[in-house]
Amino acid sequence: MMAGDVLREGPANHAVATSKTFRQMARIAGAAPSSEGPYVKRVIKHTDVTAIAERLAQTTVAERAAMPGVSEGRAGQLAAGAIVADAAMDLFGLPILEICPWALREGVILRRLDMLSS
């Protein structure tokens, strides 16, 4: 399957990333820390993702863990995640992504709560 097959309806007009990898890369790129709250708009540019992926590939896990927003437990997988993120943004032609403060787990919980209240 090619990226064009996924984009049958045309290019996205608003792309959002929900993973910790994207949140951590956005923080490295200068986005607001999570302590500023979930409603602060955070974005990351593809050019920043490319530069961060290249930088992370040349660092140790300890060096990554010392970067802003990077947790020690995820520092080992961040370089690989950045490479995949760079490729995905390239394939889908996404120059910028908005960073969502929540991820799949929160979505599943919210959907379940909606089902319980119906």
Residue pairs with C-beta under 8 A, 6 or more apart in sequence:
3 91
3 92
3 93
6 92
7 92
11 93
12 92
12 94
14 98
15 92
15 94
15 96
15 97
15 98
16 97
16 98
16 99
16 100
17 23
17 44
17 85
17 97
17 98
17 99
17 100
18 100
18 102
18 103
18 104
18 107
19 81
19 103
20 71
20 74
20 103
21 74
21 77
21 78
21 81
21 82
21 84
21 85
22 44
22 85
22 97
22 99
23 34
23 42
23 69
23 99
23 101
24 67
24 69
24 70
24 71
24 74
24 78
25 44
25 48
25 49
25 52
25 78
25 82
25 85
26 42
26 43
26 44
26 69
26 99
27 33
27 67
27 68
27 69
27 70
28 52
28 67
28 68
28 69
28 70
29 44
29 45
29 48
29 52
31 42
31 43
31 44
31 69
31 99
32 40
32 42
33 68
33 69
34 69
34 101
38 101
38 102
39 101
41 98
42 98
42 99
42 101
43 96
43 97
43 98
43 99
44 96
44 97
44 99
45 95
45 96
46 86
46 89
46 90
46 94
46 95
46 96
46 97
49 82
49 85
49 86
49 89
50 86
52 82
53 79
53 82
53 83
53 85
53 86
56 64
56 78
56 79
56 82
57 79
57 82
57 83
59 79
61 75
61 76
62 75
64 70
64 75
64 76
64 78
64 79
65 71
65 72
65 75
70 78
88 94
89 95
89 97
